[in-house]
Amino acid sequence: MSSTLAVRGGEPVRTRPYPTWPTSDNATAEAVGQVLASGKWGSTHGEVVATFEAEFAEYQQAAHGICVCNGTLALAAALRAVGVGVGDEVIVPPYTFIASAAAVTFVGAIPVFADIEEHSHLLSPAAAEAAITERTKAIMPVHIAGRPCDMDAFVELGQRRGLAIIEDAAQAAGAEWKGRRVGAIGDVGTFSFQTSKNMSAGEGGACVTNSPDIAGRLYAAANVGRVPGGGWYQHDHLGYNLRLTEFQAAILREQLRQHPSLQAVRAANGTLLRSLLGSVEGVALPSEDPSVTAHGWHLFLLRLPSIGGVERKKEFTSALQAEGVPCSPGYDGLHRNPALLEEVEALCKRLGQPVPVAEVPVSERLSEDTIWLPQNVLLGSEDDIRDAAAAIEKVARGI
Ligand SMILES: *Cc1c(COP(=O)(O)O)cnc(C)c1O
């Protein structure tokens, strides 16, 4: 193998593509065709969304499941359902997709950033506790990459301080903390079925909860304020219309059916890639945690602790892409996002509340040195994974 990086004109480690995502099959085409032929395209008339809701809730070991149109608005609905409103503060990690914090502002509340843990990239329970003020109403642990947060600590903290725990499980379908699937370990959890996610209908989302009260409010939030079994023009609450179509639910039922076997492939490949990268100089991996009894494997995170800043990190991912391996430089800390800062400042000013100050050194450091491979890389063969490891090692040496 040529040691000259492909980005500098050398031979790439790989020219064959990695598996694409999403995938479909005849059963999926048939299920979508059945909805089309039925003429019942919306969940107000068909039964496919309701069926999927029950199946998905059971899969996540939750009593109730409510589908919505995406993961972003699933968060807004969940926030409303636990009573978060204007001027309340919600503690969120900065190392996450923008929706986690943006949704907080959609209900007029203030996202307050607390730092993440160095070994896991996940919200630190201690940092979250330190960020609590008299305005705090909820904490949002985000299961980044599909790795569950320390849910023992967050559930205990929520109970002790009287705060709602909202799990952003957009990346964590099927993931488990100590044998329990994520989503309904806290008060409410949210999922995304956007194209890249491990279960996808192009777009879509869901909330799960064990509380019948929260489930009722989620139903209303997603169905223009209606109550289950109530009249068409009976709006006991005010709500959005967040409904999923029957077409999406038909796809999702098939995605759910395939999820366990695809997860087994991702898990085996994720474990193999970890072992192959374990001894590569310049690469550091997140810790292993026996409490994580199932990883969601949405992203394969790796750190380059001595890479020397964001620009160099981006050079690394460009070089790795040139070797034929899909990868991303990943998130920038949300606490630096100008649109979010501006919105929070404007909200706080109107409310006469202090603008929260984010002190998140671990998040800053990890945003500068963490890259990821997307989940479709983990759907490949053992040889595909060996190529990915070889390419990472080549770039780590040569960059
Ligand atoms: C994808 C994602 C969301 C948003 O979901 P959409 O369906 O894209 O709106 C929220 N949080 C996290 C952590 C995500 O990865």
The ligand as a Tripos MOL2 file, in Angstrom:
@<TRIPOS>MOLECULE
LIG
   15    15     1     0     0
SMALL
NO_CHARGES

@<TRIPOS>ATOM
      1 C1        -31.1990   14.1470   14.2110 C.3       1 LIG1
      2 C2        -31.2130   14.7460   15.5650 C.ar      1 LIG1
      3 C3        -32.2480   15.5650   16.0240 C.ar      1 LIG1
      4 C4        -33.3090   16.1330   15.1130 C.3       1 LIG1
      5 O1        -34.0420   15.2210   14.4160 O.3       1 LIG1
      6 P1        -34.6920   15.6410   12.9920 P.3       1 LIG1
      7 O2        -35.5870   14.4670   12.7070 O.co2     1 LIG1
      8 O3        -33.5950   15.8000   12.0110 O.co2     1 LIG1
      9 O4        -35.4850   16.8960   13.2160 O.co2     1 LIG1
     10 C5        -32.2440   15.9840   17.3380 C.ar      1 LIG1
     11 N1        -31.2510   15.6290   18.1720 N.ar      1 LIG1
     12 C6        -30.2180   14.8630   17.7730 C.ar      1 LIG1
     13 C7        -29.1610   14.5020   18.7550 C.3       1 LIG1
     14 C8        -30.1570   14.4110   16.4540 C.ar      1 LIG1
     15 O5        -29.1170   13.6640   16.0660 O.3       1 LIG1
@<TRIPOS>BOND
     1     1     2 1
     2     2     3 ar
     3     2    14 ar
     4     3     4 1
     5     3    10 ar
     6     4     5 1
     7     5     6 1
     8     6     7 2
     9     6     8 1
    10     6     9 1
    11    10    11 ar
    12    11    12 ar
    13    12    13 1
    14    12    14 ar
    15    14    15 1
@<TRIPOS>SUBSTRUCTURE
     1 LIG1         1 GROUP 0 **** ****
